[in-house]
Amino acid sequence: MKKDIHVAHSPDSDDAFMFYAMATRKIDTGDLNYIHTLSDIETLNRKAMKGEYEVSAVSFHAYAYMAEKYALLSCGASMGMNYGPIVVSGKPMRAKSLGNADVIVAIPGTLTTAFLALRLFEPDIQYKVVPFDNILDEVQRGKVDAGLLIHEGQLTYREIGLHKVLDLGVWWLKETGLPLPLGGNVIKRDLGKRMMERVAGDIRKSIQYGLDHRDEAMAYAIQFSRGLDTHRVDRFIGMYVNELTLDYGSEGKQAVKKLLSEAYKKKIIPERVALEFV
């Protein structure tokens, strides 16, 4: 009798690449049957706060509100080393003007790590929540002054005449010397230690398979790339699926700890977060 494990993640090329081997049964998962659910990251954050899935991709910002229910898996993280979410504008703008009361920034959700990093940079940000795939359009049409990009738009904004105001990954590395941790995978604690470790092992095998069979996994992931060409999909996946994705290592763990402790210090999250990696 197989046991169903629901795995929720974003419909993005980097997540598709990570979960390719699991979704297409390229690896043997024994009596575990993984059922994949795809949703945008803000929806996943909200559902994970209610404990809806056994395994879910979440923003590290949102993890602060679900640490009692979920542990962090030690694989599957997306981290930007000297790159990350980008703020873009229709007209050239200086980063320090993002705190002006009359500047409205479109953001992809209040629980995203991108928004947390933006608030660490500028606590007084005026914002409007917009679905992540509409942000470029809102900026281009002048409906907002600037937009916070978390997906493929990071590679394409220049082509539609937009200007970079700030790269939060570059800023964070200058501030801390660490990569900017954006999202990770979490697993329900009530599955028990043995099951949590088994699932962690399967996800690590899936990521390793993708890295070892890059062309094959890329061909699968490209259908989730919202129109990017192969070269850019390859670049985007390289940015967010790498050695730190296979395992946080001490640097990755330190980065998550630093991010959440800064968020607590600045009163962006209500409590200190105890981190446990499976």
Phi, psi and omega in degrees: 000121181280147176257128179280133173236119180274125181243119181250134177207175185282151176276058184240158183298324182290318177292319179301319179298314181299318187262006182308307185295327177287314185294329183254014175056043177278343179241153180276119180250016175061230183270014177261128179249110183272126179250118186266133176238132182249127177210159176294159191296323181294322176296317179299318178303312182295319182289323179294328177298333177268358179074035189287326184240152176295319180229137179211147166282137178218164171281144177299329175302311182293332182302332179302338184257007183219011186298336178290323183276326190234146168258159176274134172283143184279005175229161176097008181281149170251120180229142178256117178264097183071023170203162181176202178303144185241137170266128179237159181221164178284324177241152179307137185213145178273145184302325184290344178280358178295340179273356180295142184297335183265006180259119180255129180249127174284129180236154185275003179152146185284343180263000179289150177292330178303316179292321176300313180297321179296321178288330174293323178289315184218097184299332187266033184291136173263128189222165175223129180280127182225139176308138190306326184275002175253355188295314179304316181297316180298320179291315183299323182275001177075018179284336174225162181283327184208165180219147181258115187260128180244351183236218189299338178304338177301336182259347190241355189300327183296326184296336179256019171083018180268163185242141176282130177260320188198134169254113186292332178291321177295314180299315183296319179297319177297320182290320194238341187075012185239159172292157178267112180280125186255303180220158178214177176258139178240157181224142183294132182294329185287359173289339181090154188303315185296314180293320179301317181292324178297313180296317178303318180297319179295319181292320178298319178298321180295316179295316180298320179299316178300316180294325181282335181236059191302314183297317180297312180293325178296317181300327177285315187291334187297334179293346180256017191262006179050049170087005177289150175282167186303318182300317182286324177299316179301317181294316181297315179297318178300328179292322190241359172233106185207199184300324179291339178285324177293321178200134181303322189064177184294325181294316180297317179296318178298321181296317179295316180300315181296315181302311184285330177288324175296320179297322178290316179302320182273009177062030177274327173245151190282334185223160171292147182250123175276124184262131175229125182252129179263000000 
